[in-house]
Amino acid sequence: MKVAYIFSTSGHTASYKLGTMILPQLEQGTHGVEVVGLFFFDDNNYILRQGDPIGERLAKVAQEQGILLMMCDQCAVERGLAKGQPGTFPSPVKPVGTVAGVRAGCFPDLYTALAGNMPDQIITL
C-alpha cells in the first residue's frame, strides 16, 4: 500500500509524530507501507529548514526512497522558507534555506507531483 501524509495540525506534529515515530521506521525499513509523499502546512514547514536534524534525516530518506517532500507555498513564503508569489498553478514559489529536494506548491501542485506515484491513502496528521 502507498500512503501520503499531510502535516496540518498546529504545534509539534511534524517534529513529534514524524520525527519520533514515522521517520525512525522509514530509516529502519519497518514502517509497513510505502510512503510516496509528505506535505507540510503552517509551522510544520520549519522541520524542512536546512540544518534541522530531523529535516536533514528526512531529506536523506526521501531521496533514497523516492518520497516527495512538499510544503504549502503560501505557508512557506510567510515563514521565510520560500520566495515568490503563491496563488497560481503551477506554483512559481521556490524554496530557500530548506533541506535538499523540497518543493513548494498548493494542492494542484501536490496532485500533479503525485500523479505518477499515486497513494492509495492520504493520512492527515
C-alpha positions as CSV (number, residue, x, y, z in Angstrom):
1,M,0.0,0.0,0.0
2,K,1.2,3.5,-0.8
3,V,0.4,6.4,1.5
4,A,1.0,10.2,1.6
5,Y,1.0,12.2,4.8
6,I,-0.3,15.7,5.2
7,F,1.0,17.5,8.3
8,S,-1.6,20.2,9.0
9,T,-2.2,20.2,12.8
10,S,-0.6,23.1,14.6
11,G,2.0,22.5,17.2
12,H,4.8,19.9,17.0
13,T,3.1,17.5,14.7
14,A,6.0,17.1,12.3
15,S,8.7,17.1,14.9
16,Y,6.9,14.7,17.2
17,K,4.9,12.3,15.1
18,L,7.2,12.4,12.1
19,G,10.4,12.8,13.9
20,T,9.9,10.3,16.7
21,M,7.6,7.8,15.1
22,I,7.4,7.7,11.3
23,L,10.9,8.8,10.3
24,P,12.7,6.2,12.5
25,Q,10.5,3.5,11.0
26,L,11.3,4.7,7.4
27,E,15.0,4.7,8.3
28,Q,14.8,1.1,9.6
29,G,12.5,-0.1,6.9
30,T,9.8,-1.1,9.3
31,H,7.0,1.5,8.5
32,G,4.9,-1.2,6.8
33,V,3.8,0.8,3.8
34,E,5.4,2.7,1.0
35,V,5.4,6.5,1.7
36,V,5.2,8.4,-1.5
37,G,4.7,11.9,-0.3
38,L,4.8,14.3,2.7
39,F,3.0,17.7,2.5
40,F,3.6,20.3,5.2
41,F,1.4,23.2,6.4
42,D,1.9,26.1,8.8
43,D,4.7,25.8,11.3
44,N,5.3,22.2,10.3
45,N,7.3,23.7,7.5
46,Y,10.1,24.6,9.9
47,I,11.2,21.0,10.1
48,L,12.3,21.4,6.5
49,R,14.8,24.1,7.3
50,Q,18.4,23.5,6.2
51,G,20.3,22.3,9.2
52,D,17.3,21.0,11.1
53,P,18.4,17.5,12.4
54,I,15.0,15.9,11.6
55,G,14.8,17.6,8.3
56,E,18.2,16.5,7.2
57,R,17.4,12.9,8.1
58,L,14.1,13.2,6.3
59,A,15.8,14.6,3.1
60,K,18.2,11.7,3.1
61,V,15.4,9.1,3.5
62,A,13.2,10.9,0.9
63,Q,16.0,10.9,-1.7
64,E,16.8,7.2,-1.0
65,Q,13.1,6.1,-1.1
66,G,11.7,8.4,-3.7
67,I,9.4,10.3,-1.3
68,L,8.0,13.7,-2.4
69,L,8.7,16.5,0.1
70,M,6.4,19.5,-0.5
71,M,5.4,22.5,1.6
72,C,2.5,24.7,1.2
73,D,3.8,27.6,-0.9
74,Q,1.8,30.3,1.0
75,C,2.8,28.9,4.4
76,A,6.5,28.7,3.3
77,V,6.6,32.3,2.0
78,E,5.0,33.6,5.2
79,R,7.8,31.8,7.2
80,G,10.7,32.9,5.0
81,L,11.3,29.4,3.6
82,A,10.4,30.3,0.1
83,K,10.2,33.2,-2.3
84,G,7.6,34.1,-4.9
85,Q,4.0,34.9,-5.3
86,P,1.7,32.0,-4.4
87,G,-1.8,31.7,-5.9
88,T,-1.3,30.3,-9.4
89,F,-0.8,26.8,-10.8
90,P,1.8,25.7,-11.3
91,S,3.2,27.5,-8.3
92,P,6.1,29.8,-9.1
93,V,7.3,29.8,-5.5
94,K,10.8,28.4,-4.9
95,P,12.1,27.1,-1.5
96,V,15.0,28.9,0.1
97,G,17.1,27.7,3.1
98,T,15.5,24.3,3.1
99,V,16.8,20.7,3.0
100,A,17.5,19.2,-0.4
101,G,14.7,18.1,-2.6
102,V,11.9,20.2,-1.1
103,R,9.2,21.6,-3.4
104,A,6.7,24.4,-2.7
105,G,3.1,24.3,-4.0
106,C,-0.6,24.1,-3.4
107,F,-2.9,21.2,-3.8
108,P,-2.9,21.2,-7.6
109,D,0.9,21.0,-7.5
110,L,0.7,18.1,-5.0
111,Y,-1.7,16.2,-7.2
112,T,0.5,16.7,-10.2
113,A,3.6,15.7,-8.4
114,L,2.0,12.5,-7.1
115,A,0.2,11.6,-10.3
116,G,2.9,9.2,-11.4
117,N,3.1,7.5,-8.0
118,M,-0.4,8.0,-6.6
119,P,-1.0,7.0,-3.0
120,D,-3.8,4.5,-2.0
121,Q,-4.5,6.5,1.1
122,I,-3.8,10.1,2.4
123,I,-3.4,10.5,6.1
124,T,-3.7,13.9,7.7
125,L,-1.9,14.5,11.0
